[in-house]
Amino acid sequence: MQDSTFTPYTIEISPIAKPAGQFQWAIRKNGKLVERSDRPHPTEAKAEASALAAVERSLHSVAGGRW
């Protein structure tokens, strides 16, 4: 079965050079950069959790008419 739902948001997690071993995230909506992390995260999982929280905030602000 194929999933036919469409989510316009994508989350990209990537390692950063300084400080080494840390991660950052970027959120894109329909391919366009919406937001990116402003601080390094110690693990990929923590970076993903932070990105998901940012998506949730933006979805709630859209519902409130802010974004």
mmCIF file as Biopython writes it, N, C-alpha, C and O atoms, coordinates in Angstrom:
data_model
#
loop_
_atom_site.group_PDB
_atom_site.id
_atom_site.type_symbol
_atom_site.label_atom_id
_atom_site.label_alt_id
_atom_site.label_comp_id
_atom_site.label_asym_id
_atom_site.label_entity_id
_atom_site.label_seq_id
_atom_site.pdbx_PDB_ins_code
_atom_site.Cartn_x
_atom_site.Cartn_y
_atom_site.Cartn_z
_atom_site.occupancy
_atom_site.B_iso_or_equiv
_atom_site.auth_seq_id
_atom_site.auth_asym_id
_atom_site.pdbx_PDB_model_num
ATOM 1   N N  . MET A ? 1  ? 0.845  -1.174 0.000  1.0 0.0 1  A 1 
ATOM 2   C CA . MET A ? 1  ? 0.000  0.000  0.000  1.0 0.0 1  A 1 
ATOM 3   C C  . MET A ? 1  ? 0.895  1.243  0.000  1.0 0.0 1  A 1 
ATOM 4   O O  . MET A ? 1  ? 1.915  1.297  0.687  1.0 0.0 1  A 1 
ATOM 5   N N  . GLN A ? 2  ? 0.495  2.210  -0.767 1.0 0.0 2  A 1 
ATOM 6   C CA . GLN A ? 2  ? 1.289  3.420  -0.889 1.0 0.0 2  A 1 
ATOM 7   C C  . GLN A ? 2  ? 0.669  4.531  -0.059 1.0 0.0 2  A 1 
ATOM 8   O O  . GLN A ? 2  ? -0.549 4.715  -0.056 1.0 0.0 2  A 1 
ATOM 9   N N  . ASP A ? 3  ? 1.513  5.264  0.641  1.0 0.0 3  A 1 
ATOM 10  C CA . ASP A ? 3  ? 1.040  6.385  1.453  1.0 0.0 3  A 1 
ATOM 11  C C  . ASP A ? 3  ? 0.769  7.566  0.537  1.0 0.0 3  A 1 
ATOM 12  O O  . ASP A ? 3  ? 1.676  8.039  -0.149 1.0 0.0 3  A 1 
ATOM 13  N N  . SER A ? 4  ? -0.460 8.046  0.517  1.0 0.0 4  A 1 
ATOM 14  C CA . SER A ? 4  ? -0.831 9.123  -0.393 1.0 0.0 4  A 1 
ATOM 15  C C  . SER A ? 4  ? -0.886 10.481 0.296  1.0 0.0 4  A 1 
ATOM 16  O O  . SER A ? 4  ? -1.241 11.475 -0.337 1.0 0.0 4  A 1 
ATOM 17  N N  . THR A ? 5  ? -0.541 10.543 1.583  1.0 0.0 5  A 1 
ATOM 18  C CA . THR A ? 5  ? -0.539 11.829 2.274  1.0 0.0 5  A 1 
ATOM 19  C C  . THR A ? 5  ? 0.691  12.621 1.853  1.0 0.0 5  A 1 
ATOM 20  O O  . THR A ? 5  ? 1.747  12.051 1.578  1.0 0.0 5  A 1 
ATOM 21  N N  . PHE A ? 6  ? 0.544  13.929 1.808  1.0 0.0 6  A 1 
ATOM 22  C CA . PHE A ? 6  ? 1.643  14.794 1.399  1.0 0.0 6  A 1 
ATOM 23  C C  . PHE A ? 6  ? 1.966  15.736 2.540  1.0 0.0 6  A 1 
ATOM 24  O O  . PHE A ? 6  ? 1.095  16.451 3.036  1.0 0.0 6  A 1 
ATOM 25  N N  . THR A ? 7  ? 3.223  15.734 2.953  1.0 0.0 7  A 1 
ATOM 26  C CA . THR A ? 7  ? 3.692  16.657 3.977  1.0 0.0 7  A 1 
ATOM 27  C C  . THR A ? 7  ? 4.671  17.610 3.317  1.0 0.0 7  A 1 
ATOM 28  O O  . THR A ? 7  ? 5.687  17.172 2.778  1.0 0.0 7  A 1 
ATOM 29  N N  . PRO A ? 8  ? 4.388  18.896 3.348  1.0 0.0 8  A 1 
ATOM 30  C CA . PRO A ? 8  ? 5.280  19.836 2.666  1.0 0.0 8  A 1 
ATOM 31  C C  . PRO A ? 8  ? 6.598  20.078 3.404  1.0 0.0 8  A 1 
ATOM 32  O O  . PRO A ? 8  ? 7.519  20.662 2.833  1.0 0.0 8  A 1 
ATOM 33  N N  . TYR A ? 9  ? 6.704  19.642 4.659  1.0 0.0 9  A 1 
ATOM 34  C CA . TYR A ? 9  ? 7.909  19.896 5.454  1.0 0.0 9  A 1 
ATOM 35  C C  . TYR A ? 9  ? 8.895  18.736 5.350  1.0 0.0 9  A 1 
ATOM 36  O O  . TYR A ? 9  ? 8.501  17.570 5.372  1.0 0.0 9  A 1 
ATOM 37  N N  . THR A ? 10 ? 10.173 19.069 5.237  1.0 0.0 10 A 1 
ATOM 38  C CA . THR A ? 10 ? 11.236 18.075 5.330  1.0 0.0 10 A 1 
ATOM 39  C C  . THR A ? 10 ? 12.253 18.570 6.349  1.0 0.0 10 A 1 
ATOM 40  O O  . THR A ? 10 ? 12.483 19.771 6.486  1.0 0.0 10 A 1 
ATOM 41  N N  . ILE A ? 11 ? 12.849 17.634 7.053  1.0 0.0 11 A 1 
ATOM 42  C CA . ILE A ? 11 ? 13.866 17.950 8.055  1.0 0.0 11 A 1 
ATOM 43  C C  . ILE A ? 11 ? 15.176 17.343 7.587  1.0 0.0 11 A 1 
ATOM 44  O O  . ILE A ? 11 ? 15.246 16.156 7.267  1.0 0.0 11 A 1 
ATOM 45  N N  . GLU A ? 12 ? 16.210 18.165 7.551  1.0 0.0 12 A 1 
ATOM 46  C CA . GLU A ? 12 ? 17.544 17.709 7.180  1.0 0.0 12 A 1 
ATOM 47  C C  . GLU A ? 12 ? 18.452 17.818 8.399  1.0 0.0 12 A 1 
ATOM 48  O O  . GLU A ? 12 ? 18.598 18.896 8.975  1.0 0.0 12 A 1 
ATOM 49  N N  . ILE A ? 13 ? 19.059 16.708 8.789  1.0 0.0 13 A 1 
ATOM 50  C CA . ILE A ? 13 ? 20.012 16.675 9.896  1.0 0.0 13 A 1 
ATOM 51  C C  . ILE A ? 13 ? 21.393 16.477 9.274  1.0 0.0 13 A 1 
ATOM 52  O O  . ILE A ? 13 ? 21.586 15.577 8.457  1.0 0.0 13 A 1 
ATOM 53  N N  . SER A ? 14 ? 22.345 17.311 9.659  1.0 0.0 14 A 1 
ATOM 54  C CA . SER A ? 14 ? 23.683 17.175 9.091  1.0 0.0 14 A 1 
ATOM 55  C C  . SER A ? 14 ? 24.747 17.458 10.148 1.0 0.0 14 A 1 
ATOM 56  O O  . SER A ? 14 ? 24.534 18.267 11.051 1.0 0.0 14 A 1 
ATOM 57  N N  . PRO A ? 15 ? 25.893 16.787 10.031 1.0 0.0 15 A 1 
ATOM 58  C CA . PRO A ? 15 ? 27.007 17.064 10.959 1.0 0.0 15 A 1 
ATOM 59  C C  . PRO A ? 15 ? 27.638 18.410 10.630 1.0 0.0 15 A 1 
ATOM 60  O O  . PRO A ? 15 ? 27.586 18.871 9.490  1.0 0.0 15 A 1 
ATOM 61  N N  . ILE A ? 16 ? 28.230 19.030 11.633 1.0 0.0 16 A 1 
ATOM 62  C CA . ILE A ? 16 ? 28.918 20.298 11.419 1.0 0.0 16 A 1 
ATOM 63  C C  . ILE A ? 16 ? 30.407 20.118 11.723 1.0 0.0 16 A 1 
ATOM 64  O O  . ILE A ? 16 ? 30.793 19.217 12.468 1.0 0.0 16 A 1 
ATOM 65  N N  . ALA A ? 17 ? 31.228 20.976 11.146 1.0 0.0 17 A 1 
ATOM 66  C CA . ALA A ? 17 ? 32.679 20.861 11.304 1.0 0.0 17 A 1 
ATOM 67  C C  . ALA A ? 17 ? 33.161 21.398 12.652 1.0 0.0 17 A 1 
ATOM 68  O O  . ALA A ? 17 ? 34.039 20.808 13.282 1.0 0.0 17 A 1 
ATOM 69  N N  . LYS A ? 18 ? 32.585 22.515 13.090 1.0 0.0 18 A 1 
ATOM 70  C CA . LYS A ? 18 ? 33.002 23.125 14.363 1.0 0.0 18 A 1 
ATOM 71  C C  . LYS A ? 18 ? 31.779 23.360 15.218 1.0 0.0 18 A 1 
ATOM 72  O O  . LYS A ? 18 ? 30.878 24.067 14.768 1.0 0.0 18 A 1 
ATOM 73  N N  . PRO A ? 19 ? 31.686 22.843 16.365 1.0 0.0 19 A 1 
ATOM 74  C CA . PRO A ? 19 ? 32.555 21.848 16.983 1.0 0.0 19 A 1 
ATOM 75  C C  . PRO A ? 19 ? 32.324 20.470 16.368 1.0 0.0 19 A 1 
ATOM 76  O O  . PRO A ? 19 ? 31.193 20.097 16.055 1.0 0.0 19 A 1 
ATOM 77  N N  . ALA A ? 20 ? 33.391 19.740 16.204 1.0 0.0 20 A 1 
ATOM 78  C CA . ALA A ? 20 ? 33.332 18.421 15.570 1.0 0.0 20 A 1 
ATOM 79  C C  . ALA A ? 20 ? 32.446 17.469 16.368 1.0 0.0 20 A 1 
ATOM 80  O O  . ALA A ? 20 ? 32.418 17.506 17.598 1.0 0.0 20 A 1 
ATOM 81  N N  . GLY A ? 21 ? 31.730 16.626 15.652 1.0 0.0 21 A 1 
ATOM 82  C CA . GLY A ? 21 ? 30.869 15.644 16.293 1.0 0.0 21 A 1 
ATOM 83  C C  . GLY A ? 21 ? 29.500 16.170 16.680 1.0 0.0 21 A 1 
ATOM 84  O O  . GLY A ? 21 ? 28.728 15.458 17.323 1.0 0.0 21 A 1 
ATOM 85  N N  . GLN A ? 22 ? 29.184 17.385 16.309 1.0 0.0 22 A 1 
ATOM 86  C CA . GLN A ? 22 ? 27.892 17.986 16.634 1.0 0.0 22 A 1 
ATOM 87  C C  . GLN A ? 22 ? 27.014 18.002 15.368 1.0 0.0 22 A 1 
ATOM 88  O O  . GLN A ? 22 ? 27.499 17.784 14.258 1.0 0.0 22 A 1 
ATOM 89  N N  . PHE A ? 23 ? 25.728 18.262 15.563 1.0 0.0 23 A 1 
ATOM 90  C CA . PHE A ? 23 ? 24.781 18.222 14.451 1.0 0.0 23 A 1 
ATOM 91  C C  . PHE A ? 23 ? 23.937 19.489 14.419 1.0 0.0 23 A 1 
ATOM 92  O O  . PHE A ? 23 ? 23.748 20.155 15.437 1.0 0.0 23 A 1 
ATOM 93  N N  . GLN A ? 24 ? 23.432 19.809 13.222 1.0 0.0 24 A 1 
ATOM 94  C CA . GLN A ? 24 ? 22.498 20.913 13.039 1.0 0.0 24 A 1 
ATOM 95  C C  . GLN A ? 24 ? 21.316 20.400 12.228 1.0 0.0 24 A 1 
ATOM 96  O O  . GLN A ? 24 ? 21.379 19.311 11.657 1.0 0.0 24 A 1 
ATOM 97  N N  . TRP A ? 25 ? 20.249 21.173 12.175 1.0 0.0 25 A 1 
ATOM 98  C CA . TRP A ? 25 ? 19.091 20.788 11.381 1.0 0.0 25 A 1 
ATOM 99  C C  . TRP A ? 25 ? 18.598 21.966 10.554 1.0 0.0 25 A 1 
ATOM 100 O O  . TRP A ? 25 ? 18.877 23.127 10.854 1.0 0.0 25 A 1 
ATOM 101 N N  . ALA A ? 26 ? 17.853 21.630 9.501  1.0 0.0 26 A 1 
ATOM 102 C CA . ALA A ? 26 ? 17.206 22.635 8.658  1.0 0.0 26 A 1 
ATOM 103 C C  . ALA A ? 26 ? 15.819 22.110 8.327  1.0 0.0 26 A 1 
ATOM 104 O O  . ALA A ? 26 ? 15.642 20.921 8.066  1.0 0.0 26 A 1 
ATOM 105 N N  . ILE A ? 27 ? 14.839 23.004 8.337  1.0 0.0 27 A 1 
ATOM 106 C CA . ILE A ? 27 ? 13.468 22.648 7.979  1.0 0.0 27 A 1 
ATOM 107 C C  . ILE A ? 27 ? 13.148 23.329 6.660  1.0 0.0 27 A 1 
ATOM 108 O O  . ILE A ? 27 ? 13.366 24.529 6.494  1.0 0.0 27 A 1 
ATOM 109 N N  . ARG A ? 28 ? 12.631 22.551 5.729  1.0 0.0 28 A 1 
ATOM 110 C CA . ARG A ? 28 ? 12.237 23.081 4.433  1.0 0.0 28 A 1 
ATOM 111 C C  . ARG A ? 28 ? 10.758 22.819 4.213  1.0 0.0 28 A 1 
ATOM 112 O O  . ARG A ? 28 ? 10.239 21.765 4.583  1.0 0.0 28 A 1 
ATOM 113 N N  . LYS A ? 29 ? 10.089 23.782 3.611  1.0 0.0 29 A 1 
ATOM 114 C CA . LYS A ? 29 ? 8.681  23.628 3.243  1.0 0.0 29 A 1 
ATOM 115 C C  . LYS A ? 29 ? 8.620  23.732 1.735  1.0 0.0 29 A 1 
ATOM 116 O O  . LYS A ? 29 ? 8.933  24.774 1.160  1.0 0.0 29 A 1 
ATOM 117 N N  . ASN A ? 30 ? 8.215  22.643 1.096  1.0 0.0 30 A 1 
ATOM 118 C CA . ASN A ? 30 ? 8.185  22.556 -0.363 1.0 0.0 30 A 1 
ATOM 119 C C  . ASN A ? 30 ? 9.552  22.901 -0.961 1.0 0.0 30 A 1 
ATOM 120 O O  . ASN A ? 30 ? 9.629  23.526 -2.019 1.0 0.0 30 A 1 
ATOM 121 N N  . GLY A ? 31 ? 10.632 22.493 -0.281 1.0 0.0 31 A 1 
ATOM 122 C CA . GLY A ? 31 ? 11.983 22.693 -0.766 1.0 0.0 31 A 1 
ATOM 123 C C  . GLY A ? 31 ? 12.620 24.018 -0.392 1.0 0.0 31 A 1 
ATOM 124 O O  . GLY A ? 31 ? 13.820 24.200 -0.597 1.0 0.0 31 A 1 
ATOM 125 N N  . LYS A ? 32 ? 11.849 24.944 0.150  1.0 0.0 32 A 1 
ATOM 126 C CA . LYS A ? 32 ? 12.367 26.262 0.498  1.0 0.0 32 A 1 
ATOM 127 C C  . LYS A ? 32 ? 12.718 26.300 1.991  1.0 0.0 32 A 1 
ATOM 128 O O  . LYS A ? 32 ? 11.928 25.872 2.832  1.0 0.0 32 A 1 
ATOM 129 N N  . LEU A ? 33 ? 13.918 26.821 2.310  1.0 0.0 33 A 1 
ATOM 130 C CA . LEU A ? 33 ? 14.360 26.888 3.694  1.0 0.0 33 A 1 
ATOM 131 C C  . LEU A ? 33 ? 13.420 27.760 4.516  1.0 0.0 33 A 1 
ATOM 132 O O  . LEU A ? 33 ? 13.143 28.906 4.163  1.0 0.0 33 A 1 
ATOM 133 N N  . VAL A ? 34 ? 12.934 27.194 5.621  1.0 0.0 34 A 1 
ATOM 134 C CA . VAL A ? 34 ? 12.026 27.911 6.513  1.0 0.0 34 A 1 
ATOM 135 C C  . VAL A ? 34 ? 12.750 28.314 7.787  1.0 0.0 34 A 1 
ATOM 136 O O  . VAL A ? 34 ? 12.618 29.442 8.263  1.0 0.0 34 A 1 
ATOM 137 N N  . GLU A ? 35 ? 13.516 27.375 8.333  1.0 0.0 35 A 1 
ATOM 138 C CA . GLU A ? 35 ? 14.196 27.613 9.611  1.0 0.0 35 A 1 
ATOM 139 C C  . GLU A ? 35 ? 15.379 26.669 9.721  1.0 0.0 35 A 1 
ATOM 140 O O  . GLU A ? 35 ? 15.363 25.577 9.155  1.0 0.0 35 A 1 
ATOM 141 N N  . ARG A ? 36 ? 16.413 27.091 10.456 1.0 0.0 36 A 1 
ATOM 142 C CA . ARG A ? 36 ? 17.533 26.195 10.735 1.0 0.0 36 A 1 
ATOM 143 C C  . ARG A ? 36 ? 17.985 26.399 12.172 1.0 0.0 36 A 1 
ATOM 144 O O  . ARG A ? 36 ? 17.708 27.430 12.785 1.0 0.0 36 A 1 
ATOM 145 N N  . SER A ? 37 ? 18.674 25.415 12.692 1.0 0.0 37 A 1 
ATOM 146 C CA . SER A ? 37 ? 19.113 25.484 14.086 1.0 0.0 37 A 1 
ATOM 147 C C  . SER A ? 37 ? 20.141 26.587 14.259 1.0 0.0 37 A 1 
ATOM 148 O O  . SER A ? 37 ? 20.957 26.851 13.376 1.0 0.0 37 A 1 
ATOM 149 N N  . ASP A ? 38 ? 20.080 27.217 15.408 1.0 0.0 38 A 1 
ATOM 150 C CA . ASP A ? 38 ? 21.023 28.294 15.694 1.0 0.0 38 A 1 
ATOM 151 C C  . ASP A ? 38 ? 22.116 27.847 16.653 1.0 0.0 38 A 1 
ATOM 152 O O  . ASP A ? 38 ? 22.992 28.633 17.013 1.0 0.0 38 A 1 
ATOM 153 N N  . ARG A ? 39 ? 22.064 26.598 17.061 1.0 0.0 39 A 1 
ATOM 154 C CA . ARG A ? 39 ? 23.088 26.068 17.963 1.0 0.0 39 A 1 
ATOM 155 C C  . ARG A ? 39 ? 23.370 24.613 17.623 1.0 0.0 39 A 1 
ATOM 156 O O  . ARG A ? 39 ? 22.511 23.924 17.073 1.0 0.0 39 A 1 
ATOM 157 N N  . PRO A ? 40 ? 24.567 24.145 17.946 1.0 0.0 40 A 1 
ATOM 158 C CA . PRO A ? 40 ? 24.900 22.735 17.679 1.0 0.0 40 A 1 
ATOM 159 C C  . PRO A ? 40 ? 24.219 21.810 18.685 1.0 0.0 40 A 1 
ATOM 160 O O  . PRO A ? 40 ? 23.949 22.194 19.824 1.0 0.0 40 A 1 
ATOM 161 N N  . HIS A ? 41 ? 23.950 20.595 18.243 1.0 0.0 41 A 1 
ATOM 162 C CA . HIS A ? 41 ? 23.337 19.573 19.096 1.0 0.0 41 A 1 
ATOM 163 C C  . HIS A ? 41 ? 24.318 18.413 19.230 1.0 0.0 41 A 1 
ATOM 164 O O  . HIS A ? 41 ? 24.950 18.027 18.246 1.0 0.0 41 A 1 
ATOM 165 N N  . PRO A ? 42 ? 24.457 17.850 20.433 1.0 0.0 42 A 1 
ATOM 166 C CA . PRO A ? 42 ? 25.479 16.826 20.678 1.0 0.0 42 A 1 
ATOM 167 C C  . PRO A ? 42 ? 25.246 15.498 19.960 1.0 0.0 42 A 1 
ATOM 168 O O  . PRO A ? 42 ? 26.200 14.772 19.682 1.0 0.0 42 A 1 
ATOM 169 N N  . THR A ? 43 ? 23.985 15.173 19.656 1.0 0.0 43 A 1 
ATOM 170 C CA . THR A ? 43 ? 23.695 13.916 18.965 1.0 0.0 43 A 1 
ATOM 171 C C  . THR A ? 43 ? 22.702 14.182 17.835 1.0 0.0 43 A 1 
ATOM 172 O O  . THR A ? 43 ? 21.994 15.188 17.828 1.0 0.0 43 A 1 
ATOM 173 N N  . GLU A ? 44 ? 22.671 13.265 16.897 1.0 0.0 44 A 1 
ATOM 174 C CA . GLU A ? 44 ? 21.729 13.364 15.788 1.0 0.0 44 A 1 
ATOM 175 C C  . GLU A ? 44 ? 20.292 13.272 16.295 1.0 0.0 44 A 1 
ATOM 176 O O  . GLU A ? 44 ? 19.404 13.956 15.786 1.0 0.0 44 A 1 
ATOM 177 N N  . ALA A ? 45 ? 20.069 12.427 17.299 1.0 0.0 45 A 1 
ATOM 178 C CA . ALA A ? 45 ? 18.726 12.265 17.860 1.0 0.0 45 A 1 
ATOM 179 C C  . ALA A ? 45 ? 18.239 13.555 18.524 1.0 0.0 45 A 1 
ATOM 180 O O  . ALA A ? 45 ? 17.071 13.919 18.392 1.0 0.0 45 A 1 
ATOM 181 N N  . LYS A ? 46 ? 19.125 14.241 19.232 1.0 0.0 46 A 1 
ATOM 182 C CA . LYS A ? 46 ? 18.729 15.499 19.870 1.0 0.0 46 A 1 
ATOM 183 C C  . LYS A ? 46 ? 18.467 16.583 18.836 1.0 0.0 46 A 1 
ATOM 184 O O  . LYS A ? 46 ? 17.571 17.409 19.016 1.0 0.0 46 A 1 
ATOM 185 N N  . ALA A ? 47 ? 19.230 16.588 17.768 1.0 0.0 47 A 1 
ATOM 186 C CA . ALA A ? 47 ? 18.990 17.546 16.691 1.0 0.0 47 A 1 
ATOM 187 C C  . ALA A ? 47 ? 17.631 17.284 16.049 1.0 0.0 47 A 1 
ATOM 188 O O  . ALA A ? 47 ? 16.888 18.221 15.755 1.0 0.0 47 A 1 
ATOM 189 N N  . GLU A ? 48 ? 17.311 16.018 15.834 1.0 0.0 48 A 1 
ATOM 190 C CA . GLU A ? 48 ? 16.013 15.668 15.245 1.0 0.0 48 A 1 
ATOM 191 C C  . GLU A ? 48 ? 14.869 16.053 16.170 1.0 0.0 48 A 1 
ATOM 192 O O  . GLU A ? 48 ? 13.854 16.576 15.711 1.0 0.0 48 A 1 
ATOM 193 N N  . ALA A ? 49 ? 15.016 15.803 17.461 1.0 0.0 49 A 1 
ATOM 194 C CA . ALA A ? 49 ? 13.965 16.169 18.417 1.0 0.0 49 A 1 
ATOM 195 C C  . ALA A ? 49 ? 13.753 17.680 18.436 1.0 0.0 49 A 1 
ATOM 196 O O  . ALA A ? 49 ? 12.617 18.148 18.514 1.0 0.0 49 A 1 
ATOM 197 N N  . SER A ? 50 ? 14.832 18.436 18.367 1.0 0.0 50 A 1 
ATOM 198 C CA . SER A ? 50 ? 14.726 19.892 18.336 1.0 0.0 50 A 1 
ATOM 199 C C  . SER A ? 50 ? 14.028 20.360 17.058 1.0 0.0 50 A 1 
ATOM 200 O O  . SER A ? 50 ? 13.207 21.276 17.097 1.0 0.0 50 A 1 
ATOM 201 N N  . ALA A ? 51 ? 14.353 19.737 15.936 1.0 0.0 51 A 1 
ATOM 202 C CA . ALA A ? 51 ? 13.717 20.092 14.660 1.0 0.0 51 A 1 
ATOM 203 C C  . ALA A ? 51 ? 12.229 19.768 14.675 1.0 0.0 51 A 1 
ATOM 204 O O  . ALA A ? 51 ? 11.414 20.556 14.194 1.0 0.0 51 A 1 
ATOM 205 N N  . LEU A ? 52 ? 11.877 18.623 15.219 1.0 0.0 52 A 1 
ATOM 206 C CA . LEU A ? 52 ? 10.459 18.257 15.303 1.0 0.0 52 A 1 
ATOM 207 C C  . LEU A ? 52 ? 9.689  19.238 16.186 1.0 0.0 52 A 1 
ATOM 208 O O  . LEU A ? 52 ? 8.550  19.589 15.876 1.0 0.0 52 A 1 
ATOM 209 N N  . ALA A ? 53 ? 10.294 19.675 17.266 1.0 0.0 53 A 1 
ATOM 210 C CA . ALA A ? 53 ? 9.657  20.669 18.129 1.0 0.0 53 A 1 
ATOM 211 C C  . ALA A ? 53 ? 9.462  21.986 17.382 1.0 0.0 53 A 1 
ATOM 212 O O  . ALA A ? 53 ? 8.443  22.653 17.556 1.0 0.0 53 A 1 
ATOM 213 N N  . ALA A ? 54 ? 10.426 22.358 16.560 1.0 0.0 54 A 1 
ATOM 214 C CA . ALA A ? 54 ? 10.304 23.588 15.768 1.0 0.0 54 A 1 
ATOM 215 C C  . ALA A ? 54 ? 9.192  23.469 14.739 1.0 0.0 54 A 1 
ATOM 216 O O  . ALA A ? 54 ? 8.461  24.431 14.504 1.0 0.0 54 A 1 
ATOM 217 N N  . VAL A ? 55 ? 9.054  22.299 14.122 1.0 0.0 55 A 1 
ATOM 218 C CA . VAL A ? 55 ? 7.955  22.085 13.166 1.0 0.0 55 A 1 
ATOM 219 C C  . VAL A ? 55 ? 6.616  22.184 13.884 1.0 0.0 55 A 1 
ATOM 220 O O  . VAL A ? 55 ? 5.680  22.801 13.376 1.0 0.0 55 A 1 
ATOM 221 N N  . GLU A ? 56 ? 6.525  21.580 15.059 1.0 0.0 56 A 1 
ATOM 222 C CA . GLU A ? 56 ? 5.278  21.665 15.842 1.0 0.0 56 A 1 
ATOM 223 C C  . GLU A ? 56 ? 4.942  23.109 16.169 1.0 0.0 56 A 1 
ATOM 224 O O  . GLU A ? 56 ? 3.788  23.519 16.042 1.0 0.0 56 A 1 
ATOM 225 N N  . ARG A ? 57 ? 5.938  23.891 16.592 1.0 0.0 57 A 1 
ATOM 226 C CA . ARG A ? 57 ? 5.700  25.309 16.888 1.0 0.0 57 A 1 
ATOM 227 C C  . ARG A ? 57 ? 5.193  26.045 15.653 1.0 0.0 57 A 1 
ATOM 228 O O  . ARG A ? 57 ? 4.257  26.841 15.735 1.0 0.0 57 A 1 
ATOM 229 N N  . SER A ? 58 ? 5.817  25.773 14.513 1.0 0.0 58 A 1 
ATOM 230 C CA . SER A ? 58 ? 5.412  26.479 13.298 1.0 0.0 58 A 1 
ATOM 231 C C  . SER A ? 58 ? 4.017  26.060 12.853 1.0 0.0 58 A 1 
ATOM 232 O O  . SER A ? 58 ? 3.260  26.884 12.340 1.0 0.0 58 A 1 
ATOM 233 N N  . LEU A ? 59 ? 3.666  24.784 13.043 1.0 0.0 59 A 1 
ATOM 234 C CA . LEU A ? 59 ? 2.323  24.340 12.678 1.0 0.0 59 A 1 
ATOM 235 C C  . LEU A ? 59 ? 1.276  25.014 13.565 1.0 0.0 59 A 1 
ATOM 236 O O  . LEU A ? 59 ? 0.205  25.387 13.087 1.0 0.0 59 A 1 
ATOM 237 N N  . HIS A ? 60 ? 1.578  25.169 14.839 1.0 0.0 60 A 1 
ATOM 238 C CA . HIS A ? 60 ? 0.640  25.822 15.743 1.0 0.0 60 A 1 
ATOM 239 C C  . HIS A ? 60 ? 0.524  27.310 15.428 1.0 0.0 60 A 1 
ATOM 240 O O  . HIS A ? 60 ? -0.556 27.889 15.548 1.0 0.0 60 A 1 
ATOM 241 N N  . SER A ? 61 ? 1.630  27.928 15.027 1.0 0.0 61 A 1 
ATOM 242 C CA . SER A ? 61 ? 1.564  29.349 14.702 1.0 0.0 61 A 1 
ATOM 243 C C  . SER A ? 61 ? 0.822  29.582 13.383 1.0 0.0 61 A 1 
ATOM 244 O O  . SER A ? 61 ? 0.189  30.623 13.204 1.0 0.0 61 A 1 
ATOM 245 N N  . VAL A ? 62 ? 0.898  28.602 12.444 1.0 0.0 62 A 1 
ATOM 246 C CA . VAL A ? 62 ? 0.135  28.698 11.201 1.0 0.0 62 A 1 
ATOM 247 C C  . VAL A ? 62 ? -1.347 28.632 11.510 1.0 0.0 62 A 1 
ATOM 248 O O  . VAL A ? 62 ? -2.145 29.381 10.946 1.0 0.0 62 A 1 
ATOM 249 N N  . ALA A ? 63 ? -1.708 27.729 12.413 1.0 0.0 63 A 1 
ATOM 250 C CA . ALA A ? 63 ? -3.114 27.600 12.787 1.0 0.0 63 A 1 
ATOM 251 C C  . ALA A ? 63 ? -3.613 28.880 13.455 1.0 0.0 63 A 1 
ATOM 252 O O  . ALA A ? 63 ? -4.791 29.221 13.352 1.0 0.0 63 A 1 
ATOM 253 N N  . GLY A ? 64 ? -2.714 29.582 14.137 1.0 0.0 64 A 1 
ATOM 254 C CA . GLY A ? 64 ? -3.074 30.830 14.790 1.0 0.0 64 A 1 
ATOM 255 C C  . GLY A ? 64 ? -2.989 32.029 13.854 1.0 0.0 64 A 1 
ATOM 256 O O  . GLY A ? 64 ? -3.324 33.148 14.242 1.0 0.0 64 A 1 
ATOM 257 N N  . GLY A ? 65 ? -2.536 31.797 12.606 1.0 0.0 65 A 1 
ATOM 258 C CA . GLY A ? 65 ? -2.474 32.863 11.632 1.0 0.0 65 A 1 
ATOM 259 C C  . GLY A ? 65 ? -1.203 33.683 11.635 1.0 0.0 65 A 1 
ATOM 260 O O  . GLY A ? 65 ? -1.181 34.779 11.076 1.0 0.0 65 A 1 
ATOM 261 N N  . ARG A ? 66 ? -0.141 33.181 12.250 1.0 0.0 66 A 1 
ATOM 262 C CA . ARG A ? 66 ? 1.088  33.951 12.342 1.0 0.0 66 A 1 
ATOM 263 C C  . ARG A ? 66 ? 2.097  33.643 11.254 1.0 0.0 66 A 1 
ATOM 264 O O  . ARG A ? 66 ? 2.941  34.497 10.980 1.0 0.0 66 A 1 
ATOM 265 N N  . TRP A ? 67 ? 2.070  32.477 10.611 1.0 0.0 67 A 1 
ATOM 266 C CA . TRP A ? 67 ? 3.155  32.110 9.720  1.0 0.0 67 A 1 
ATOM 267 C C  . TRP A ? 67 ? 2.696  31.951 8.349  1.0 0.0 67 A 1 
ATOM 268 O O  . TRP A ? 67 ? 3.492  31.640 7.463  1.0 0.0 67 A 1 
#
